[in-house]
């Protein structure tokens, strides 16, 4: 997109930011309401007994499946970025993604057991892949490369994400756990429908951001792409049939396969962009600088994204759920992450604007985020060390852990979104944002293996070991900061 198609710097109609940010803010708020509402009760739906409306799976398997679900959701961003860059443009990809997500929640709302779950997973995975990376890229398109409001704009956008995530556990979680899981999933579908209405009514505020593919397929390429897609689908079907006949198509095999794919895919993606003739020398240097940032993001998300698996299980089975004399549903603890974000995001957004050119470099922000993220898990070893793993833990351990990890998130997540848009090669704008979300996919793939080691007898070592490893990554990032800055070729 040329500079002429950018939203005017004088557009400050949404808290000092372009009015188009309001449209994307509320779309993402409702999409996250639907996703985090579903996530707040998904683990419990998987391992609750069938007599209580659940599917009756083992806890370790349920936690691994939640991680696999998350990994597939984030991996699908590769497809969504490609579709936006080469076929639909970001704007239409976002609309299609929202429709598929809504249909996925409707499928999960049907009492169809495992088949309904699988259909829902497919729709939500593909839909989120189309919507999530492209709506974030469109936020970046609202600002010129030299606009100092960009980091603050992403922090404000990040608040929209967490506003939806904050509301969802209280509404969807309460309805799902205390009335019926399927009614909770219905409410998640309604949330996505609300987001689609907001987006349809506010698209005129976006100017020409995301209106057309940045690297559209030429006429001769369409047939080739269609043939490759058909061949890939056929191979996948054959492999699944063979594995099924051989009796190797097990849940653990699925978990292992997704873990491998989640780690290999971003590596292959980075190599593809580095070797592409569409990437010039300066863009290639910036991509190399992006690699340690990406690895740091993976390490941080390993901790952060266990909120829907290990920390959700801790809340349900290890935590005293009576707070101030009131028994709370365990799903409510899923709101701690967004509550902390909503309280801290304005402070950090103000801080980056106040510091201006004096703010810490992006790698140092990442390093600080890693140190805080690791510390939040080390903290969770406290209840087991002090009182043992049989006594119910105070809920304030979880509260403290969430606030520490979100301090880390404020240093890493919105900053990472912004850095991704600034370091992206022009030909891979939407796909670069997909790569950013592959950091979360890789973390979830790794978590699918890690969470299976979590149980009462391993609790202390689990939290302390994982947390310490992430803190070591933070120290390494601090040491690498000068090298990364040189490779960023003028980008701050």
N, C-alpha and C positions, 0 to 999 in steps of 0.2 A: 504494500500500500504506500502510495506516495505521501509526502508531507502535506499536500493540499487536502487529502482526505481525512487527516487527523481532526479530532474535535478541537475547536479553538481553545487556546490557553485562557481566554477570557471567560470561558464557560465555568462558572463556579457555583452552579445552582444547587449542588448537593453537599452541604457542609464544606464549601470551598473547593469542591471537586466537580468534574463534568456531570451533568444531569443523567447521562447514560449510565453512570455508576449506580444510580438508584435502581434502575431496571435490573441490572445484573446482581446487585446486592440482594434485592427481594426475591429474585428467581433462585439464587443460590441458597437463601435462607429457607425457602420452602422445600427445595430439593434435599437439603441437609436435614430438615425436619422429617421428611419421609424416610431417608436412609438411616438416620440415627434413632428414629422411633422404632423402625424394624430391628436395628442392631441391639437396642436396649433389651429386647425380649427374645431375640433369636437363640442365644445360648440356652436360656431356660426352656424355651420351646423344644429344643433338640433333646435335652436330657431329662426333662420332667416326665413322669410316668404317663402312659397313655390314659390312665384313669383320671389324670388331672389335665388332660388336653394336650399333652406333649407327645414326642415321638419315642421316648424311652431309650435313648442312646447312652453309652458310657460317657462320663464327664470328660476324660482325656480325648476321646474321639470327637466329642462335640466341640471342645476348644480348638482342636486341630482343624475341624471343618469350618469353624468361624474364621480362622486365619486364612484358610484356602479360599473361602468366599471373598475375603478382602483382597487377597492377592489377585484373583481373577478379575475383580472389579477394576483394580488399578492397572492390570496388564491390558485390559480392553481399551485403555486410553491410547495405545499404539494404533489400534484400528480406527478409533475416533479421530485421532489427529491426522491420519492418512486420508480418511474420507473427507475431512474438512479441507485439507491442503490440495487434494487432487480432484475431488468430485463436487461436493456440496457447498463449500465455504463454511466458515465457523457458525454463521448465524442460523442456517438451515439445519446443520448438524446438531446444534443445541436443541432446536425445536423437536426434531425426531427423537433425540435421546430422552427428552422429558416425557414424551408419549409412551415410549417403551418402558421407562421406569414405572410410570403409573400403571401400565398393564401388568408389570411384574408384581407389584404389590397387590393388585386385584387377584392374580393367580394364587399368591400366598394366602390371601384371605379365604380361599375356598378350602373346605375340609377334605383335601385330597391326599393327605399324608405325604410320603416321600415323592411320588410323581409330581404333585403340585409344587413341592419345594424345588425340584429340579427345573421345572418350567419357569418358576419365578426367578431362580438364580440366573438362568440364561437371559431372560428379558432385562433384569436389572443390571447384570454384568455388561451387556451390549449397550444398553441405554446410558449407563453411567460413563462408559467409555466415550460415547459420542458427546455427552454434555459436559462432563467435569473438566477435561483439559481445555476445551474450546471456550468455555465461558471465562476461564482464567486468562486465556490468551487475549480475549476481547477486552478484558480490563486493561491489559498492557497497551492495547491498540488505542485506548482513549487518551494516551499521553505521548508527547514527543519524547525522543531519547534524552533530551536535556531538561525535561520538566522535573524539578525537584519534588513535586508532589507525588511522584510515582510510588515510592516506598510507603508513604503515608496512605495513599489510595489503596494499596494492597492490604495494609493493616486495617483500614476501614472495611474493605471487602471481606477480610478475614473475620471481622465482627459479625457480618451477616451470616457467614457459615455457622458461627458459634451461637448466634441467637436462635437459629432453628434447632441446633443440637441441644441447646439449653431447655427449650420448651418441650421437646419431643418425649423425654423419659417420663415427665410428669403426666402427660396426656396419654400417649401411646403405651408407656410402661404400666401405668395404673390400670388402664382399660384391659391390657393384655394379661397382666398377672392376676388381677383381682376379679375380672369378669370372664373374658374369653380371649385366648391368643388371636384368634382369627378376626375378632372385632378390632383388636389393636392394629392388625395389618390393614384393615379397611381404612382406619383413620390415617395411616401412612399414605395410602393411595389418594385420599382427599387432599392431603398436604401437597403432593406433587401436582395435582390438578390446579390448586391455587397458584402454584408457581408458574404454570403454563399460562394462566389467565394474565398474570402480571407481565410476563414476557411478551405476550401477544399485544397488549395494550401499550407497552413502553418501547417497542422496537424503533420507533421513529426518533427517539432520543440518541440513538447510537451512531448517528451520521452514517458513514459508509463502512464502519468498522466491521470486519468479518463478513462483508456482503458477498464476496466472491472468492473462489479458491486462489491461493497464492502461487500454486504451481500446477495448474489444471492439466489433466490428461489430454494428450493429443489424440486425434481421431484414430490413428494407427495403434495407439497403446491400449485402447479400451478392449479390443478383442483379446489381446494378449493377457491382460489382467483377468478377464472373465475366464479364460481357459485355465490360468494358473489357480484361480480360486476354486474352480470345479475340480481340478486334479487334486488340490490339497484336501478338499472335503472328502473326495472318494478315498484317498489314502487314509484319512482319519477314521472313516467308517470301517474300512477293512481292518485296520489295526484294532479297533474296539471289538469287532466281531471275533477276531482271532484270539484276543485276550479273554473274551467272554467264554469262548469254547474251551480254552485251556484252563479256565478257572482262575486266571490271574487278575481278573478285573475286580479287585478288592478296594475297600476304602483306603487302606494303607498304601496301595499302589497308586491311587489317585493323589494322595497327599504327597508322596515322594515325587511323582511326575511333575506336579505343579511347583513344588519347591525348586526342582532343577530348572524348569522353564522360567520361573520368576528371577533366578539369578543369571541365567544364560542370556535371556532376552535383552536386558539393558546393555550388556557387554556387546552383543551383536549390533545393537542399535547405534551405540557410540562409534563402533568401527565403521559402520555404513556411512554415517555422517562425516567422519573424519576423512574417509577415502573418496567421498563424492566430488565430482568435478564442479558441482554447484557451490562448494565450500571454498572460499578463497583463503589466502595465507593468514590474514588477520583473524578471520572466523575460526580457522583451525587452531590457532593459538588459544583463543578464548574457550574452545571446546576442551582442549587439554587442561586448562585451568579449572574447567567445570568438573573434571573427573574426581578430584579429592573432595569437592563440595558434595558431589553425588554420593560418594562413599560415606561421608559424614552424615548425610541425611538418612541413609539406610540405617546406620548405627543408632541414630536418634529415634527413628520410627520403630525400631525393634522394641524399644521401651514404651513409647507412647501408644502404640497400637495394640498393646496387650490389655488395654482397658476393657475391650469387649470380650476377652477370653479369661486370662488369669486373674485380673483385678475384679472382673465381674463375678467369677467363681469365688474369689476371696470375700467379696461383699455378701454373697449368697450363703456361704457355708462357714465362714470364719469370723464374721463381724456381728457384733451386738447390734441388732436392727431396731432397738428401742432408743429413740433419741428424744430427750426432754419429755419422757413419758408417752411418746407417740410411736407406734410401730410403723416403720416405713417400708415400702417394697424395695427389694434389693436393686431393682432397675433404676431407682432414683439416683443411685450413686453415679450413673452414667452422665448425669448433669454436672458433676463436679468439674469435669474438663472444660465445658463451655462456660460455666460460671466464672472460673478463674480467668478464662480468656476475655470474657466481657469486662471484667474488672481491670485487667492488666493491659488490654490492647490500647485503650485511649492513652494510657500513660506512656507506653512505648512509642506510639505514633507521635505524640507530642514531643517525646525525647529526640526522635530522629530528626524532626523538623527543627527543633531548637538547636541541635548540634550542627545541622547543615553539613558543610564540608568537613567539620571536625569530628563527625561520628566515626566509630570504629569501622575498619574495613570489613567487607562481607565475610572473609574467612575467619576473622576474629569473632564476629557475631556467631558464626557457626560453632566455633570452638567453645564459646561460653554456653551455647545451647546444649552441646554434648555433655559438658561438665554437670550442668544442672539436671539434664535428663537422667544421667547415670546416678546422680545423687538421690533422685526421687525413688529409684528402685532399692538402693542401699538402705534408705530409710525404712522401706517396707520389711526389711529383715528384723526390725526392732521388736514387733509384737512377739514373734517366735523366740527371740533371744531373751526377752524379759519375763515372759509369762508362759512360754511353751506354746505348742501348736494345738493343744486341746482346749485351752480356755478361750472364750470368745474375745476377739480383739476390739478395742475401742474404735468407733467409726472415725475418730479424729486422726488416726494414722492415715487412712485413705484421703481425708481432706488435705492433710499436710502434703502427702505425696503428689496429689494432683496439682496443688498450687506450685510446688517446686518444678514439676515437669512442664507446666505451662509457662513459667518464667523462661525456661529453656526454649519452648516453642516460639515465644515472642522474639527471641533472638535468631531463630532459624527458619520457621515456616513462611511467614510473609516475606522475609528477606530472601528466602530461596525462590519463591515465586517471582519476585521482582528480578533477581539475578538471572533467572532462567530466560525471561523475556529480553534482558539486555545482552546476554551472551549468545543468544540463538542465532545461527546462520539464517539469512533472510529466506532461503528456499525451504527451511524446515521450521518455520515459526510455530505452527500448531503442533507439529511432531516433537519439537523440543519440549513443549509443555507436557506432552505425553511422556517423554523421558523423565521429567521431574516426578511424575506420578509413578513411574516404574521404580523409583526409590522406595515408595511405600509398598509396591508389589513385592519387591525383593525382601523387604523387611517382614512382610506377612508370610512369604514363602519360608523364610528362615524360622519365623515364629511357629509355623505349622509343625516343625520338628521340635523346637524348644519347649512349647507348652505341654508336650506329652511327658516331659520330665517333672512337671509341677504336680506335687501332691503334698500331703501334710508332712511326711517324713523328710522331704527335700526342700521344704519351703524356705528356710533360712539361707541355705547354700545357694538356692536358685536366685533369690532376690539379690543377695550380696555379690554373687559371681557375675550375673548379667549386668548389674549396675556398675561394678568396677571395670568391666571390659569397655563399657561405653565411655566412662570417664577417661580411660587411657586413650581412647580415640580422640577425645577433646584435647588432651595434652599434645598429641601428634599434630592436630590441626593448628594449634597455636604455633608450633615450631615451623610448620609449612607455610605460614601466612606470607612472608616476603616472596617466596617462589611463586605462589598462586597469584599474587598481585601483579608481578611482572608479566605473567602469561595472560592476564586479563586485558592487556593492550589498551589501557586508558579507561576501561570501564570501572566505576566504583560501585 
